[in-house]
């Protein structure tokens, strides 16, 4: 039986690869990097400010073998981090495999597998803190799980922090008793004692058939698993078949439509099913002048007491080149979220940006604004408003010395049972990258964050982050 299990993967690889060794090009890439990260305010609070140093060692090895009609690659990327303040270590191991084969001139098949294992200490919780501040301290893995339980209509991203914090207490009160108990257990981890260990594995098979210029049919299936070895986070298995058709009608019109289906099985909470059809249409007035309209529909349902939701979004964007060095892009999004609990939401968002290439770099300026209303009490009321400005630039001083810089300001308003809350968010950063002696690179980055708010559940704070990394990399032809 063991020999049979070994033969099956070998047959799959042989089906993908059928060229002679003489026609192949095989390369090996290796790199190693050491670095330090400094955070002046790790808990992002003006009370009991705490700074933190992290030292990191990262290596990567990648082997790629390419034939006339196929490709095989394998990479391994371990990362080790030491926290000087906590005197603890974190480990992460990433292993990726890719096999690609051209079945014919127009048809290509790809098999991908990404495995990741993480081992790190639990975050430093504090039962005396409010629910919002406990969430703010939590690690990304825990925050993702809490949002899945209390905000099932959104996919957690760090930029949604203030939105989640402003409504987390209300959502907690609306949750089931089971979910409330789970959230409390997630956010209280014995003051950081113990470790969090889990692995994820993403396996996908994709078929791409190109039947004309800029026209193709893509079909795929992915199997995603999460196995949590400690703690109470739910183990997860996800099945995700997809189909996507892109069709260029002529030089002006391009259409795209697709359907994504997702079924997620959780071992401790309700399973979920997601249906996500989408449509896109683009019209090219000229080579550098394009108008795109799109519609997305997403329905998330659960087989238990977790609240279901339906989200519909219409988007319109316009990208235009003013001249060969300057481009302008603008966008308009209209969305409506129908939620089983906590009230419906509707949102209008607009954006405008301009990018200018210069002799040795580029500079861009963009602005955006959004208005969100809620219908939780039978009438529409303001829920959130925001506007922001962002400027970023990059410049090459010399062939081996590059720089980046950015600054952004955002002003947000949120309404809840306590009234209106105002946030002023300022971020700025700069970085230098120096390549020397062919193999080596030195990177230095600085970021500054400032939050000023009249919120009762979130402290004003400022934070300095400094990162320095020395790396060496090379490629060998085998």
C-alpha positions in Angstrom: 0.0 0.0 0.0 2.9 2.4 0.8 4.5 1.8 -2.6 1.1 2.5 -4.3 0.9 5.9 -2.5 4.3 6.8 -3.7 3.5 5.9 -7.3 0.4 8.1 -7.6 2.2 11.5 -7.0 5.0 10.3 -9.4 2.4 9.6 -12.1 0.8 13.0 -11.6 4.2 14.7 -12.0 5.0 12.6 -15.1 1.7 13.7 -16.6 2.7 17.3 -16.3 6.4 16.8 -17.4 7.3 15.2 -20.7 10.4 16.9 -22.1 14.0 15.7 -22.3 16.5 16.7 -19.7 18.7 18.4 -22.3 15.8 20.9 -23.0 15.4 21.9 -19.4 16.8 24.9 -17.6 17.3 24.4 -13.9 18.2 27.2 -11.4 18.6 27.4 -7.7 18.0 30.6 -5.7 19.2 31.1 -2.2 19.0 34.0 0.2 19.5 34.9 3.9 18.4 38.0 5.8 18.9 39.3 9.3 17.1 42.3 10.7 15.7 44.2 13.6 12.3 45.8 14.2 11.7 48.5 16.8 8.2 49.5 17.9 8.0 52.5 20.3 4.4 51.7 21.4 3.5 48.1 20.9 0.1 48.3 22.6 -0.8 51.7 20.8 -1.8 53.5 24.0 -0.7 56.6 25.9 -1.1 54.7 29.1 1.7 52.4 30.1 3.6 52.9 26.9 5.8 49.9 26.1 8.5 49.6 23.4 9.7 46.4 21.8 12.6 45.0 19.8 12.3 42.0 17.4 15.3 40.3 15.8 14.6 38.2 12.8 16.5 35.6 10.7 15.0 34.6 7.4 16.2 32.2 4.8 14.8 31.1 1.4 15.8 28.3 -1.0 14.0 27.9 -4.3 14.6 25.3 -7.0 13.0 25.8 -10.5 13.2 23.5 -13.5 11.7 24.8 -16.7 11.1 22.9 -19.9 9.8 23.9 -23.3 6.2 23.2 -22.2 6.3 22.7 -18.4 7.7 24.1 -15.2 8.3 22.7 -11.7 9.3 24.8 -8.7 9.8 24.1 -5.0 10.7 26.7 -2.4 11.2 26.6 1.4 11.2 29.7 3.5 11.8 29.4 7.3 11.7 32.6 9.5 12.8 32.8 13.2 12.0 35.8 15.4 13.2 36.7 18.9 11.3 39.1 21.0 13.8 40.9 23.3 11.1 42.3 25.7 9.2 39.1 26.2 12.3 36.8 25.8 10.3 34.5 23.5 10.8 33.1 20.0 8.4 32.7 17.0 8.9 30.4 14.1 7.3 30.2 10.7 7.9 27.6 8.0 6.5 28.1 4.4 6.8 25.3 1.8 5.5 26.0 -1.7 5.3 23.8 -4.8 4.1 24.6 -8.3 3.8 22.3 -11.3 2.7 23.9 -14.7 2.1 22.1 -18.0 1.1 23.4 -21.4 -1.4 20.8 -22.7 -1.6 22.5 -26.0 -0.7 25.8 -27.6 -3.8 27.4 -26.0 -4.4 25.2 -22.9 -2.4 25.3 -19.7 -2.8 23.5 -16.4 -1.3 24.5 -13.0 -1.1 22.7 -9.7 -0.1 24.8 -6.6 0.3 23.8 -3.0 1.3 26.2 -0.2 2.0 24.9 3.3 2.6 27.1 6.3 3.3 26.3 9.9 3.4 28.9 12.7 4.5 28.7 16.3 4.4 31.8 18.4 3.6 32.9 22.0 0.0 33.9 22.8 -0.6 37.6 22.8 -0.6 39.5 26.1 -4.2 39.7 27.1 -5.6 41.6 30.1 -9.1 40.7 31.5 -9.3 44.1 33.1 -9.4 45.9 29.8 -12.6 46.6 27.8 -13.6 44.3 25.0 -12.4 46.8 22.4 -8.9 47.2 23.9 -8.6 43.4 24.4 -9.3 43.0 20.6 -6.8 45.7 19.8 -4.1 43.8 21.7 -4.9 40.4 20.0 -2.8 38.9 17.3 -4.0 38.8 13.7 -5.0 35.2 13.9 -7.3 35.8 16.9 -8.7 39.1 15.5 -9.7 37.2 12.3 -11.6 34.6 14.4 -13.4 37.3 16.5 -14.4 39.2 13.4 -15.7 36.0 11.8 -18.0 35.5 14.8 -19.2 39.1 15.4 -18.8 40.6 11.9 -19.5 37.7 9.5 -20.2 40.1 6.6 -16.6 41.3 6.3 -13.2 39.8 5.7 -10.9 41.1 8.4 -8.1 43.5 7.4 -6.1 45.7 9.8 -7.4 49.0 8.2 -10.9 48.1 9.5 -9.7 48.3 13.1 -11.5 51.5 14.1 -14.8 50.3 12.4 -14.6 47.0 14.3 -13.7 48.8 17.6 -16.6 51.3 17.3 -19.2 48.5 17.0 -17.7 45.5 18.7 -19.5 46.0 22.0 -22.9 46.2 20.2 -22.2 43.2 18.1 -21.1 41.2 21.1 -24.4 41.9 22.9 -26.3 40.8 19.7 -24.4 37.5 19.4 -25.5 34.1 20.6 -24.5 32.9 24.0 -22.2 30.3 22.4 -20.4 33.0 20.3 -20.1 35.3 23.3 -18.4 32.6 25.3 -16.1 31.8 22.4 -15.1 35.5 22.0 -14.4 35.8 25.7 -12.1 32.7 25.6 -10.3 34.0 22.5 -9.5 37.4 24.1 -8.4 36.0 27.4 -5.2 33.8 26.9 -3.8 33.8 30.5 -1.8 37.0 30.0 0.1 35.6 27.0 1.3 32.4 28.7 1.4 29.4 26.4 1.9 29.2 22.7 -0.2 29.3 19.6 0.6 26.6 17.0 -1.3 26.0 13.7 -0.7 25.1 10.1 -2.5 26.0 6.9 -2.4 24.2 3.6 -3.8 25.6 0.3 -4.0 23.1 -2.7 -5.3 24.4 -6.0 -5.7 23.2 -9.6 -6.3 25.7 -12.4 -7.1 25.3 -16.0 -6.6 28.2 -18.4 -7.8 28.0 -22.0 -7.0 31.0 -24.3 -9.3 30.9 -27.3 -8.5 34.4 -28.7 -6.5 37.5 -27.9 -7.3 38.8 -24.4 -10.0 36.1 -24.2 -9.8 33.0 -22.0 -11.7 30.6 -19.9 -10.4 29.9 -16.4 -11.7 27.0 -14.2 -10.2 26.1 -10.9 -10.7 24.3 -7.6 -8.9 25.0 -4.3 -8.9 23.1 -1.0 -7.9 25.1 2.0 -7.4 23.7 5.5 -6.4 25.2 8.9 -5.4 23.0 11.7 -5.0 24.7 15.1 -2.9 22.6 17.4 -3.5 24.7 20.5 -6.1 27.2 21.8 -9.7 27.3 20.9 -9.7 28.7 17.3 -11.8 26.6 15.0 -10.2 24.2 12.6 -11.4 24.9 9.1 -11.7 23.1 5.7 -12.8 25.2 2.7 -13.8 24.0 -0.8 -13.7 26.7 -3.5 -14.6 25.9 -7.2 -14.4 28.9 -9.5 -15.1 29.7 -13.2 -14.2 32.9 -15.0 -14.7 33.9 -18.6 -12.9 36.9 -20.2 -14.0 37.8 -23.8 -12.6 40.6 -26.0 -15.4 41.6 -28.4 -13.2 44.0 -30.3 -10.4 46.6 -29.7 -12.8 48.7 -27.6 -14.9 46.3 -25.6 -13.7 43.7 -23.0 -16.2 41.6 -20.9 -15.5 39.4 -17.9 -17.8 37.3 -15.8 -17.4 34.6 -13.3 -18.8 32.7 -10.4 -17.1 31.7 -7.1 -18.5 29.2 -4.7 -17.1 28.6 -1.2 -18.1 26.1 1.4 -16.3 26.3 4.8 -16.6 23.7 7.5 -15.6 24.7 11.0 -15.3 22.1 13.8 -16.6 24.4 16.6 -19.0 26.9 15.0 -21.5 27.1 12.1 -20.5 26.1 8.6 -20.9 28.8 5.9 -21.7 28.8 2.2 -20.8 31.7 -0.1 -22.1 32.4 -3.6 -20.3 35.2 -5.5 -21.2 35.9 -9.1 -19.6 39.0 -10.7 -19.6 40.9 -14.0 -17.2 43.4 -15.6 -17.3 45.5 -18.8 -14.5 47.8 -20.0 -14.5 50.2 -22.9 -11.2 51.6 -24.3 -11.7 55.1 -25.8 -8.0 55.0 -26.7 -4.8 53.1 -25.7 -4.5 55.0 -22.4 -8.2 55.9 -21.8 -10.4 53.1 -20.3 -13.8 53.1 -18.6 -14.8 50.0 -16.5 -18.1 49.1 -14.9 -18.6 46.1 -12.6 -21.2 44.4 -10.4 -20.5 42.0 -7.6 -23.1 39.9 -5.6 -22.1 38.0 -2.5 -24.4 35.9 -0.4 -23.1 34.3 2.8 -25.3 31.9 4.7 -24.7 29.8 7.8 -26.3 26.5 8.8 -26.7 27.6 12.4 -27.4 30.8 14.4 -24.7 32.9 13.0 -26.1 35.9 11.1 -26.2 35.7 7.3 -25.7 38.6 4.9 -26.0 39.6 1.3 -23.8 42.3 -0.3 -24.2 44.0 -3.7 -21.7 46.4 -5.1 -21.7 48.5 -8.3 -18.3 50.0 -9.3 -17.3 52.4 -11.9 -13.7 53.4 -12.7 -12.0 55.6 -15.3 -8.2 55.5 -16.1 -6.8 58.1 -18.4 -3.4 59.1 -19.5 -3.1 62.9 -19.7 0.3 62.6 -21.5 3.0 59.9 -21.7 4.2 60.7 -18.2 1.0 61.5 -16.3 -2.0 59.2 -15.6 -5.2 59.9 -13.7 -7.6 57.3 -12.2 -11.0 57.8 -10.5 -13.6 55.5 -9.0 -17.1 55.3 -7.7 -18.5 52.4 -5.6 -22.1 51.9 -4.5 -22.8 49.0 -2.1 -25.8 47.7 -0.2 -25.4 45.2 2.6 -28.5 43.3 3.7 -27.8 41.7 7.1 -29.9 39.2 9.1 -29.0 41.1 12.3 -27.5 44.5 13.2 -29.4 46.4 10.4 -28.7 46.9 6.7 -26.0 49.2 5.4 -25.5 51.3 2.3 -22.3 53.0 1.3 -21.1 55.5 -1.3 -17.3 55.8 -1.9 -15.4 58.0 -4.4 -11.7 58.2 -5.2 -9.4 60.3 -7.4 -5.7 59.9 -8.0 -2.9 61.2 -10.3 0.5 59.7 -10.9 3.5 61.5 -12.6 6.6 59.8 -13.7 9.8 61.7 -13.3 13.4 61.2 -14.5 14.3 58.6 -11.9 11.1 57.8 -10.1 7.5 58.8 -9.7 5.1 60.7 -7.4 1.4 60.1 -6.9 -1.4 61.9 -5.0 -4.8 60.4 -4.3 -7.9 61.2 -2.3 -11.0 59.3 -1.3 -14.2 59.7 0.6 -17.0 57.5 1.8 -20.4 57.8 3.4 -22.2 54.9 5.2 -25.7 54.8 6.6 -27.5 52.1 8.7 -31.1 51.1 8.7 -31.1 49.2 12.1 -34.1 51.0 13.6 -36.4 51.3 10.5 -34.9 54.6 9.2 -31.6 55.5 7.6 -29.1 57.1 10.0 -25.4 58.1 9.6 -23.1 55.3 10.6 -19.6 56.2 9.2 -18.0 59.0 7.2 -14.4 59.4 6.1 -12.1 61.3 3.8 -8.4 61.0 3.3 -5.4 62.2 1.3 -2.3 60.1 0.4 1.0 61.1 -1.3 3.7 58.6 -2.2 7.0 58.9 -4.1 10.0 56.8 -5.1 13.3 58.0 -6.4 16.5 56.3 -7.6 19.5 58.3 -6.5 21.9 55.9 -8.1 21.7 52.6 -9.8 22.3 50.9 -6.5 20.4 53.3 -4.2 16.6 53.6 -4.2 14.3 55.6 -1.9 10.6 55.7 -1.0 8.4 58.1 1.0 4.7 58.4 1.8 2.4 60.4 4.0 -1.4 60.1 4.5 -4.1 61.7 6.5 -7.6 60.4 7.2 -10.4 61.9 9.1 -13.2 59.6 10.1 -16.6 59.9 11.9 -18.6 57.1 13.5 -22.0 57.1 15.1 -23.1 54.7 17.8 -25.3 54.7 20.9 -22.9 57.1 22.6 -23.2 59.7 19.7 -20.6 60.9 17.2 -16.9 59.9 17.5 -14.1 61.7 15.5 -10.8 60.2 14.4 -7.7 61.9 13.0 -5.2 59.4 11.6 -1.8 60.5 10.3 0.8 58.1 8.9 4.2 58.9 7.3 7.1 56.8 6.3 10.4 56.7 4.4 12.8 54.0 3.3 16.2 53.5 1.6 17.5 50.4 -0.2 21.2 50.0 -1.1 22.5 47.1 -3.2 26.2 46.5 -2.9 28.8 43.9 -3.8 26.4 42.1 -6.2 25.0 39.8 -3.6 24.1 42.1 -0.7 21.3 44.5 0.1 20.7 46.9 3.1 17.2 48.2 3.7 16.2 50.8 6.3 12.6 51.9 6.8 10.9 54.3 9.2 7.2 54.7 9.9 5.2 57.1 12.1 1.6 56.8 13.2 -0.5 59.3 15.1 -4.1 58.8 16.2 -6.1 61.6 17.8 -9.7 60.7 18.8 -12.4 61.7 21.2 -13.3 58.0 21.6 -14.0 56.6 25.0 -12.8 53.1 24.0 -9.6 53.9 22.2 -6.6 55.9 23.4 -4.9 58.6 21.4 -1.4 57.5 20.6 1.7 58.0 18.5 4.0 55.3 17.4 7.5 55.0 15.8 8.5 51.9 13.9 12.1 51.4 12.6 13.2 48.4 10.5 16.7 47.5 9.3 17.5 44.4 7.3 20.7 43.1 5.7 20.3 40.3 3.1 22.3 38.3 0.7 21.0 36.5 -2.4 22.3 34.7 -5.4 21.2 32.5 -8.3 23.0 29.4 -9.6 22.4 27.7 -13.0 22.4 23.9 -12.6 
